[in-house]
């Protein structure tokens, strides 16, 4: 043990030395004027604004390359000379020691007697892991949180699940019963997913779930790998017990291999939006969707309507060495990734309860990834049950790991967020997520700006690119911190899969909205895409749409008939939000809200008595109004019609407000 410690210390020392030799100087600067002022000063001083530390303190860095190019520039002197700067302190390293037990988190690990726990290193150790141990120490391991698994059912007698089934919340959409048991013994997809989320711990069987004290509800919507469903059936599944179910784990979507361009239909779309806004007793249910396994077929989640919506969180997979799996789909609407394993040639394990009585280790694809994210989010809601869906999304953008994974395909937007077409904001980190969640203030109200160009007739040539601009004015749009950007296009073209579409923000960030699908020969494209790659940027300025024919040799041409960009975000910085965790604006999902309960003083009972008192007040007002009208009619009967009209309008307004 002593030798290992010495080796580890040597490695850390060499890493620190290496970093010091390659990085430039850094300064902590206290200044007035916020982020915009910090950006201005950084440009003037020839340094980089790394981040906001806290309050009015910012971190600036002088890159090695830039330092050699601007060696005659006194960056620190320029920083100190600015009137808005209160303090400048160059950063130097200080030796610190962690005051932890020598075995670290082993105290948590040794109490688990599940035989496959030793194989589940992806939860707590290795190059790619979910960092659950500090989250377990910080939370109640998911206790009190219910996760609905919309899938092919759950074996209710499975030893690793039967004690964690939520009583009375399971539902069979196909047969309209409460029994979620799969049709045949071989169907185990939903059981596998449920086990990743909440497999029972310390039962001397198989492994443990990410949130092993959470409850799961089986929502059976599939009778096999492929199932035909009506819009209403899907809507029923997506909204089932939405008041009680906190998170929906959805490891499914449109076909991966036949160039589908599909999403939730009319009713299902409404159900999804409603549950995302009103579920969990008003805080909003969290919907987690797999991004799909179509990468092998050159598919992209850009054409998946369940991912291209601000009401869900799209999750992809990542292999144990940090590389992208062969099945991975790329798009700008991926929020994050979790651990998974590839279909072939992968010797890693994914421990799951399998079928009615077994235990498996080969579950693969983005299905386990979404389930694992659902388990992580159960821990997050355990840390702070006041969080809204948007709060969870913000936490993901700020805590996900974005270094050493997903190759060299990262880009940094003008707001400082690193994003990736395959991995979104990075690998979920349960420890960091729950730590930030515990002290997170609710995000400000979400607002939107929409600009559109209709009735166009812009030719899309055989070769080259078409560029069209939309300018968002500052006098009518106050979205200073973007969240979701929704791009809707209407294009006439003989082969929609041969269209590559990009969107460039005023900050210069380019989103590869639609990469194209070479085998998609369907005509025309009328679709709404979503990009998260402009998170934190300003909506104001000129947005540029670029369209390119990827197969000019086919001599295809087309027409851009119209496009719309909807920009969703906030006027103030969510990271600086001090809005208390209570929403007084019922019916919206702009703030995180306290979950209701059925005890004395609950929000439901308070709302009931407020309604009763209001109704009594309205009734009393009507009685008084009638008496006054009668008295007034005796004095001035010619004004009866006007008074009746006024009373009608007043009643209508009262009903509308209620």
Helices and strands as residue ranges (DSSP letters): H 2-22, E 26-31, H 34-45, E 48-54, E 57-61, H 64-69, H 75-81, E 85-90, H 106-109, G 117-119, G 121-123, H 132-138, E 146-151, G 162-164, E 171-172, H 189-198, E 215-220, H 231-239, E 247-250, H 266-278, G 280-282, E 286-290, G 294-297, G 301-303, E 312-318, E 334-339, E 352-354, E 358-360, H 366-383, H 389-399, E 411-412, E 418-419, H 430-438, E 447-453, E 458-460, E 465-472, E 481-493, G 496-498, E 499-504, E 510-514, E 525-531, E 541-549, G 552-554, E 558-570, G 574-576, H 603-635, G 637-639, H 640-657
